[in-house]
């Protein structure tokens, strides 16, 4: 029994899996942040285009 407990305490596979999981979580958070920033910028650009088109249409019909 003591030998099995010592083997469990020396086992590094679980720690490695946790490290990989943390790395993946950080990569995921970076990707979410990048996509959020890109989406916000893209949205504001499309709003600007829509505003310009609306202005052009209203001036053309007046």
N, CA, C and O atoms as a GROMACS GRO file, in nm:
protein
  248
    1UNK      N    1   0.083  -0.119   0.000
    1UNK     CA    2   0.000   0.000   0.000
    1UNK      C    3   0.087   0.126   0.000
    1UNK      O    4   0.062   0.221  -0.074
    2UNK      N    5   0.189   0.125   0.083
    2UNK     CA    6   0.279   0.240   0.091
    2UNK      C    7   0.350   0.263  -0.041
    2UNK      O    8   0.371   0.376  -0.083
    3UNK      N    9   0.386   0.154  -0.107
    3UNK     CA   10   0.455   0.163  -0.234
    3UNK      C   11   0.365   0.228  -0.340
    3UNK      O   12   0.412   0.308  -0.421
    4UNK      N   13   0.238   0.194  -0.340
    4UNK     CA   14   0.145   0.252  -0.436
    4UNK      C   15   0.125   0.401  -0.411
    4UNK      O   16   0.115   0.479  -0.506
    5UNK      N   17   0.119   0.441  -0.287
    5UNK     CA   18   0.105   0.584  -0.255
    5UNK      C   19   0.228   0.661  -0.300
    5UNK      O   20   0.217   0.771  -0.354
    6UNK      N   21   0.346   0.603  -0.278
    6UNK     CA   22   0.470   0.668  -0.323
    6UNK      C   23   0.472   0.680  -0.475
    6UNK      O   24   0.519   0.781  -0.529
    7UNK      N   25   0.421   0.580  -0.545
    7UNK     CA   26   0.416   0.585  -0.691
    7UNK      C   27   0.321   0.696  -0.738
    7UNK      O   28   0.351   0.768  -0.834
    8UNK      N   29   0.209   0.710  -0.670
    8UNK     CA   30   0.115   0.815  -0.705
    8UNK      C   31   0.174   0.954  -0.682
    8UNK      O   32   0.150   1.046  -0.761
    9UNK      N   33   0.250   0.970  -0.576
    9UNK     CA   34   0.310   1.100  -0.546
    9UNK      C   35   0.419   1.136  -0.646
    9UNK      O   36   0.443   1.254  -0.671
   10UNK      N   37   0.485   1.037  -0.703
   10UNK     CA   38   0.592   1.063  -0.799
   10UNK      C   39   0.541   1.074  -0.943
   10UNK      O   40   0.615   1.116  -1.031
   11UNK      N   41   0.416   1.038  -0.967
   11UNK     CA   42   0.361   1.038  -1.102
   11UNK      C   43   0.347   1.182  -1.152
   11UNK      O   44   0.287   1.266  -1.085
   12UNK      N   45   0.402   1.210  -1.270
   12UNK     CA   46   0.400   1.345  -1.326
   12UNK      C   47   0.302   1.359  -1.442
   12UNK      O   48   0.285   1.470  -1.494
   13UNK      N   49   0.237   1.253  -1.484
   13UNK     CA   50   0.148   1.260  -1.600
   13UNK      C   51   0.030   1.353  -1.577
   13UNK      O   52  -0.009   1.428  -1.666
   14UNK      N   53  -0.026   1.350  -1.460
   14UNK     CA   54  -0.139   1.438  -1.430
   14UNK      C   55  -0.099   1.584  -1.431
   14UNK      O   56  -0.173   1.669  -1.480
   15UNK      N   57   0.019   1.614  -1.378
   15UNK     CA   58   0.068   1.751  -1.377
   15UNK      C   59   0.092   1.800  -1.519
   15UNK      O   60   0.063   1.916  -1.550
   16UNK      N   61   0.143   1.714  -1.605
   16UNK     CA   62   0.166   1.752  -1.744
   16UNK      C   63   0.035   1.780  -1.814
   16UNK      O   64   0.025   1.877  -1.891
   17UNK      N   65  -0.065   1.700  -1.791
   17UNK     CA   66  -0.197   1.722  -1.852
   17UNK      C   67  -0.256   1.854  -1.805
   17UNK      O   68  -0.317   1.927  -1.884
   18UNK      N   69  -0.240   1.884  -1.680
   18UNK     CA   70  -0.291   2.011  -1.626
   18UNK      C   71  -0.218   2.129  -1.689
   18UNK      O   72  -0.280   2.230  -1.722
   19UNK      N   73  -0.087   2.117  -1.706
   19UNK     CA   74  -0.009   2.224  -1.769
   19UNK      C   75  -0.056   2.247  -1.912
   19UNK      O   76  -0.073   2.362  -1.954
   20UNK      N   77  -0.076   2.140  -1.987
   20UNK     CA   78  -0.126   2.154  -2.123
   20UNK      C   79  -0.265   2.217  -2.124
   20UNK      O   80  -0.296   2.299  -2.210
   21UNK      N   81  -0.347   2.180  -2.030
   21UNK     CA   82  -0.480   2.239  -2.020
   21UNK      C   83  -0.474   2.388  -1.992
   21UNK      O   84  -0.551   2.465  -2.050
   22UNK      N   85  -0.384   2.430  -1.905
   22UNK     CA   86  -0.369   2.572  -1.875
   22UNK      C   87  -0.318   2.649  -1.996
   22UNK      O   88  -0.362   2.760  -2.023
   23UNK      N   89  -0.224   2.590  -2.069
   23UNK     CA   90  -0.173   2.654  -2.191
   23UNK      C   91  -0.285   2.671  -2.293
   23UNK      O   92  -0.299   2.777  -2.353
   24UNK      N   93  -0.364   2.566  -2.311
   24UNK     CA   94  -0.477   2.575  -2.404
   24UNK      C   95  -0.579   2.680  -2.360
   24UNK      O   96  -0.635   2.750  -2.444
   25UNK      N   97  -0.602   2.690  -2.231
   25UNK     CA   98  -0.696   2.790  -2.180
   25UNK      C   99  -0.645   2.932  -2.208
   25UNK      O  100  -0.723   3.019  -2.246
   26UNK      N  101  -0.516   2.954  -2.190
   26UNK     CA  102  -0.459   3.086  -2.218
   26UNK      C  103  -0.466   3.119  -2.367
   26UNK      O  104  -0.497   3.233  -2.404
   27UNK      N  105  -0.439   3.022  -2.451
   27UNK     CA  106  -0.450   3.044  -2.596
   27UNK      C  107  -0.593   3.076  -2.633
   27UNK      O  108  -0.619   3.166  -2.713
   28UNK      N  109  -0.687   3.003  -2.575
   28UNK     CA  110  -0.829   3.027  -2.602
   28UNK      C  111  -0.869   3.168  -2.561
   28UNK      O  112  -0.939   3.237  -2.635
   29UNK      N  113  -0.826   3.212  -2.443
   29UNK     CA  114  -0.861   3.347  -2.396
   29UNK      C  115  -0.801   3.453  -2.487
   29UNK      O  116  -0.865   3.555  -2.514
   30UNK      N  117  -0.678   3.431  -2.534
   30UNK     CA  118  -0.616   3.527  -2.626
   30UNK      C  119  -0.695   3.533  -2.757
   30UNK      O  120  -0.715   3.641  -2.813
   31UNK      N  121  -0.739   3.418  -2.805
   31UNK     CA  122  -0.816   3.415  -2.929
   31UNK      C  123  -0.950   3.486  -2.911
   31UNK      O  124  -0.993   3.561  -2.999
   32UNK      N  125  -1.016   3.462  -2.800
   32UNK     CA  126  -1.145   3.528  -2.774
   32UNK      C  127  -1.126   3.679  -2.768
   32UNK      O  128  -1.207   3.755  -2.822
   33UNK      N  129  -1.021   3.723  -2.702
   33UNK     CA  130  -0.994   3.867  -2.694
   33UNK      C  131  -0.967   3.927  -2.831
   33UNK      O  132  -1.017   4.035  -2.862
   34UNK      N  133  -0.890   3.857  -2.913
   34UNK     CA  134  -0.861   3.906  -3.048
   34UNK      C  135  -0.984   3.911  -3.135
   34UNK      O  136  -1.005   4.009  -3.207
   35UNK      N  137  -1.065   3.808  -3.130
   35UNK     CA  138  -1.187   3.805  -3.210
   35UNK      C  139  -1.285   3.912  -3.164
   35UNK      O  140  -1.352   3.975  -3.246
   36UNK      N  141  -1.293   3.934  -3.035
   36UNK     CA  142  -1.381   4.039  -2.982
   36UNK      C  143  -1.337   4.176  -3.030
   36UNK      O  144  -1.420   4.257  -3.073
   37UNK      N  145  -1.208   4.203  -3.022
   37UNK     CA  146  -1.156   4.332  -3.068
   37UNK      C  147  -1.177   4.349  -3.218
   37UNK      O  148  -1.217   4.456  -3.263
   38UNK      N  149  -1.152   4.245  -3.294
   38UNK     CA  150  -1.170   4.250  -3.438
   38UNK      C  151  -1.318   4.269  -3.473
   38UNK      O  152  -1.351   4.346  -3.563
   39UNK      N  153  -1.405   4.200  -3.404
   39UNK     CA  154  -1.549   4.213  -3.429
   39UNK      C  155  -1.599   4.352  -3.399
   39UNK      O  156  -1.682   4.406  -3.472
   40UNK      N  157  -1.549   4.411  -3.292
   40UNK     CA  158  -1.590   4.547  -3.257
   40UNK      C  159  -1.544   4.647  -3.363
   40UNK      O  160  -1.621   4.734  -3.404
   41UNK      N  161  -1.420   4.633  -3.408
   41UNK     CA  162  -1.368   4.722  -3.512
   41UNK      C  163  -1.444   4.702  -3.643
   41UNK      O  164  -1.479   4.800  -3.709
   42UNK      N  165  -1.470   4.578  -3.680
   42UNK     CA  166  -1.543   4.551  -3.803
   42UNK      C  167  -1.684   4.606  -3.796
   42UNK      O  168  -1.735   4.662  -3.894
   43UNK      N  169  -1.748   4.592  -3.682
   43UNK     CA  170  -1.883   4.644  -3.665
   43UNK      C  171  -1.887   4.794  -3.681
   43UNK      O  172  -1.976   4.847  -3.747
   44UNK      N  173  -1.792   4.864  -3.624
   44UNK     CA  174  -1.792   5.010  -3.636
   44UNK      C  175  -1.764   5.052  -3.780
   44UNK      O  176  -1.817   5.153  -3.827
   45UNK      N  177  -1.681   4.977  -3.851
   45UNK     CA  178  -1.656   5.008  -3.992
   45UNK      C  179  -1.782   4.990  -4.076
   45UNK      O  180  -1.812   5.074  -4.161
   46UNK      N  181  -1.855   4.881  -4.053
   46UNK     CA  182  -1.979   4.858  -4.128
   46UNK      C  183  -2.084   4.964  -4.094
   46UNK      O  184  -2.161   5.004  -4.181
   47UNK      N  185  -2.088   5.007  -3.970
   47UNK     CA  186  -2.181   5.114  -3.933
   47UNK      C  187  -2.146   5.244  -4.006
   47UNK      O  188  -2.235   5.317  -4.049
   48UNK      N  189  -2.018   5.272  -4.021
   48UNK     CA  190  -1.973   5.390  -4.094
   48UNK      C  191  -2.013   5.379  -4.242
   48UNK      O  192  -2.061   5.476  -4.300
   49UNK      N  193  -1.994   5.263  -4.301
   49UNK     CA  194  -2.033   5.242  -4.441
   49UNK      C  195  -2.184   5.258  -4.456
   49UNK      O  196  -2.230   5.323  -4.550
   50UNK      N  197  -2.262   5.202  -4.367
   50UNK     CA  198  -2.407   5.213  -4.373
   50UNK      C  199  -2.451   5.359  -4.362
   50UNK      O  200  -2.542   5.402  -4.432
   51UNK      N  201  -2.387   5.433  -4.275
   51UNK     CA  202  -2.419   5.575  -4.259
   51UNK      C  203  -2.387   5.652  -4.386
   51UNK      O  204  -2.466   5.736  -4.430
   52UNK      N  205  -2.271   5.625  -4.446
   52UNK     CA  206  -2.233   5.693  -4.570
   52UNK      C  207  -2.329   5.658  -4.684
   52UNK      O  208  -2.368   5.746  -4.761
   53UNK      N  209  -2.368   5.533  -4.696
   53UNK     CA  210  -2.460   5.491  -4.801
   53UNK      C  211  -2.595   5.558  -4.780
   53UNK      O  212  -2.657   5.606  -4.875
   54UNK      N  213  -2.641   5.562  -4.656
   54UNK     CA  214  -2.770   5.625  -4.626
   54UNK      C  215  -2.766   5.772  -4.661
   54UNK      O  216  -2.862   5.824  -4.719
   55UNK      N  217  -2.659   5.840  -4.629
   55UNK     CA  218  -2.644   5.982  -4.663
   55UNK      C  219  -2.643   6.002  -4.813
   55UNK      O  220  -2.709   6.092  -4.864
   56UNK      N  221  -2.569   5.916  -4.885
   56UNK     CA  222  -2.562   5.929  -5.031
   56UNK      C  223  -2.698   5.906  -5.095
   56UNK      O  224  -2.735   5.977  -5.189
   57UNK      N  225  -2.772   5.808  -5.046
   57UNK     CA  226  -2.904   5.779  -5.102
   57UNK      C  227  -2.999   5.894  -5.075
   57UNK      O  228  -3.075   5.933  -5.164
   58UNK      N  229  -2.997   5.949  -4.956
   58UNK     CA  230  -3.088   6.059  -4.923
   58UNK      C  231  -3.053   6.184  -5.004
   58UNK      O  232  -3.143   6.259  -5.041
   59UNK      N  233  -2.927   6.208  -5.031
   59UNK     CA  234  -2.888   6.323  -5.112
   59UNK      C  235  -2.923   6.301  -5.260
   59UNK      O  236  -2.956   6.396  -5.331
   60UNK      N  237  -2.916   6.178  -5.306
   60UNK     CA  238  -2.945   6.148  -5.446
   60UNK      C  239  -3.094   6.159  -5.474
   60UNK      O  240  -3.134   6.195  -5.585
   61UNK      N  241  -3.176   6.128  -5.376
   61UNK     CA  242  -3.320   6.133  -5.397
   61UNK      C  243  -3.379   6.270  -5.368
   61UNK      O  244  -3.496   6.294  -5.400
   62UNK      N  245  -3.303   6.358  -5.311
   62UNK     CA  246  -3.355   6.491  -5.276
   62UNK      C  247  -3.349   6.586  -5.393
   62UNK      O  248  -3.389   6.702  -5.380
   0.00000   0.00000   0.00000
